[in-house]
């Protein structure tokens, strides 16, 4: 069980990196990356309060993937302009 929790923790850290990188290396407006950062924080809170099972962690991990994909898409969108 410890190994699964460790893998989920590493995945969460890697999924948060695109959002953390938005204000540092891109031209994405503040309101966009702030909104994505708030969503990531809410997902962390939900993940910590839920049961530590694979089934309960699935939707939260999917949320992290969606937020990371939105961060990459916002970065690419504002890089074009």
Secondary structure, 3 states (H helix, E strand, C coil): CHHHHHHHHHHHHHHHHHHHHHHHHCCCCHHHHHHHHHHHHHHHHHHHHCCCCHHHHHHHHHHHHHHHHHHHHHHHHHHHC
